[in-house]
Amino acid sequence: MSISVCVAGLVAEGRISQGQAQEADRLYARHLSGLQRDMPMMAAASLASEKTIASLKAQINRRKHLAALAVTSRQRIEADIASFNGGKGGGPAGGGGTIDPRAGPAFLSPDGRARYASVDGRMRAIRGRAHATMNEVLARHSSNLLGRVRRPAELAEIVRELFQPGSSGSLAARELADAWRQTAEMLRQRFNAAGGDIGKLDDWGLPQYHDPELVRRAGYDAWHAAIADRLDRARILDVETGRPLDDGEFETALREIFDRIRSDGWSKRDPGVQGQSILANRRAESRFLVFKGADDWMAYQSQFGAATAFDAMMGHIDGMARDIAMLEILGPNPNATLGWLKDTIAKSAAVDVAPDSKAPEAAHSAAKQMDRLIAEITGASQRPENRTLALGFSTLRSWETATKLGGAFLSAVTDLAFGATTRAFNGLPVTRMLGDYIKLFKPGSIEDQKLAVRLGLIAEEWGHRTAAQGRFLGEELTGEVSRRLAEGVLRVSGLARWTQVGRWAHGMQLMGAIADARGKSFDKLDPAFARMLDRYGIGAGEWDAIRATPVERDRGVDWIFPQNVENRELGDRLLEMASREADFAVPTPDVATRAMINSVAPRGTWHGEIIKSAFLFKSFGISLLLQHGARTMEQAGAQRLKYAGGLVIGTTAMGALGIWLKDLAAGRDPRDGSTPDFWFQSLIQGGGFGIFGDFVKSAESRTGGGIASAMVGPIWGDAQNAADIFTSKNHRGAALKFARTQVPGSTLWYLRTAFDRSVADQIQEEIDPEYRRSWRRMDKWADEQGTDYWWAPGDVAPDRAPDLSNVAGDER
């Protein structure tokens, strides 16, 4: 007998809805279709009925579970709002009052006034935990200077171990494969604990990545031919019945998957309908396709997916970290929670009784900010309006990085000032900072670096998330060649390692201070150190739990590893604190800064790309103004003046050092350090806008352009130089001058002057009789800056050693 008879009776009695009845009929038909192939009809019908009832119960229980998680999440959020800004957040949990609208965006992006976790902070904490488990894999298989994965043969052995344990015959590959399994399983369990539903699959191997554009371009027949025979049909099961698919079902499933990939998910969405699939119910289908083995997986990925297995691992970690963070902070349906949060803030503002209330405007602004932040976190802001336009400009910006940013390492010495300010602000020792940098930067420091990653400090450079490039470009869409050239130049120049080392050094100092202070109660801690802990929701009780964590001894030092803290959320708070404070110690555009820039300059629009290009190499200065400016304003009274004063003094001093180093690298003596103009230049240099310091004493920059050229950015300057080729009287000379600026790596600080003087100047002089005029311009610029050349333009070799007397302000 069909279950429909029973279902109809239940509907008539009002015990289930018509929708539930239809779902029961559908499930019954699915189960019966598979079962009747293996048993008599009566037995199949009976078993299908049992399985249908069990499936319905499971669905009902899951909906109840998700509903309970949603309620719990909203209750926690209300309490967090009330705690904002020292308990001034307002709202029901705070005993009434208008909600502070700034509390809303703080759930997405860290805010110094919020003691609760944010999605961005939690996401980075989870990435840190994953990287800690995989520190050996990261160290051995991250990109080399050319952007290629290290030890590709060993990486292939790891993949074979993942699909068939013991097949590679390599103990190292087996251990590294186990590290990935542990990482992937940790992420799966944590996703499920937050409301997700990913089943465990033995010998799962690696996730599949499908490039929609490649799949669409190939067409169904070619894609089907590339994947069908590589799949393990016996392990590809119907997600509802748990049975293997027959030929017809298999072909139907592949067609649906193809349509979903090529349409980037739109084949399963209805226009105008929002939030059809809550986040907690996603990702389970990603394990539907199971490949026969490692070679099949690698062959498919090389044709339609990720570049390497390492890329697949890093992409999986990043994606899962983001989804887990959103579930843990916002509940099983983040979109619904954000809508409720914005409405809650808007309602609180609307009913404010103050006649001159600014609350409605602030609430509207907070809602817009939350929209920008969630778009940045989910990657929606990265999707260009016109992909061709965005890719073209992005490629140009990466090319400019490769050809112009070889000397940025010298400007990055200002990181020492930001690091010192951040350490002093947080009660950490400043005197050991330079030693920390050297220990991690010097050749052969791989074990110290792996310790940093084991502590949960994210390995941006190892994980293909180039932090150094992000300081100047943000997340770029760029093509493969220009991306590799840009990343390669930043690595060869030393900037990439310097940036990563700075973040690790600060994080290790913070973790070391926690271990060193474990013998003190919270009230006995250094006041600045205690204030830092309190900003991240770590009070006396939480501190006692942290310091009770057993220490581990590594490289002669006792450490408290955040992963060992019994309360997982408390361990996450330590990791969030380390990552966030590193943003201040080594200024890098955070999620709020990136969201603001991408909202002003949307990708793939003419005005957006023009703005991005104009601000190329200026995002570093913008990010430090926004981040350190916000922290300054969060302080009260004398503390605000103290923080701002220390920051200005330190960055100005380091800006002076940066100017002197760049002078020496350009073949000039250091500028006179006794003049007010020089220190004004140093102030600008320390603030991240060094190019504008050239105009303090000169109408031209060091590269010959005016202030208008500096304002519009290097792309437009190059365009003007290219146009000059056709308008110049000496076409060959102008062409060579332009070509000199388009050689990737030609601006490397330790090679540029030698190459220019010994090679490029000699060739240019032979071709362009008027070229000597540019040397006179360079001499004039040096005179205006109060310096002289120790390796003059046009000289094959230097005629003297650099004169360092200006550094001390001595008379020349």
Protein Blocks (a to p, Z undefined) as FASTA:
>chain_A
ZZklmmmmmmmnopacfklmmmmmmmmmmmmmmmmmmbcfklmmmmmmmmmmmmmmmmmm
mmmmmmmmmmmmmmmmmmmmmmgghhpngpjknopajddfklmmmmmpccfkbcbdcfkl
mmmmmmmmmmmmmmmmmmmmmccfkopaehkllmmmmmmmmmmghklopaklmmmmmmmm
mmmmmmmmmmmmnopacdddehklpaddddfklmmmnommlmmmmmmmmpcfklmccfkl
opacdfklmmmmmmmmmmmmmnnopmmccehiahkbcfklgoklmmmpccfblmlmmmmm
mmmmcfblmlmmmmmmmmmmmmmmmmmmnojblmlmmmmmmmmmmmmmmmpmbfklcklm
mmmmmmmmmmmmmmmmnommmpcfblmlmmmmmmmmmmmmmmmmmmmmmmmmmmmmmmmm
mmmmnopafklmmmmmmmmmpghilmmmmmmmmnopacfklnopafklmmmnopafbdfk
lmmmmmmmmmmnommmmmmmmmmmmmmmmmmmmmmmmmpcfklpcfklmmmmmmnopafk
lmmmmmmpccddeehiacddfklpmblmlmmmmmmmmmmmmmmmmgcddfklmmmmmmmm
cghiaklmmmmmmmgoklmmmmmmmmmmmmmmmpghjlmmmmmmmmmmmmmmmmmmmmmm
mmmmnopacddfkbfklmmmmmmmmnopamlmmmmmocbdfkopafklmmnojklmmmmm
mmmmmmpmblmlmmmmmmmmmcghklgmklmmmmmmmmmmmmmmmmmmmlmmmmmmmmmm
mmmnopacfbdghiabdfbdcdfklmnopaZZ
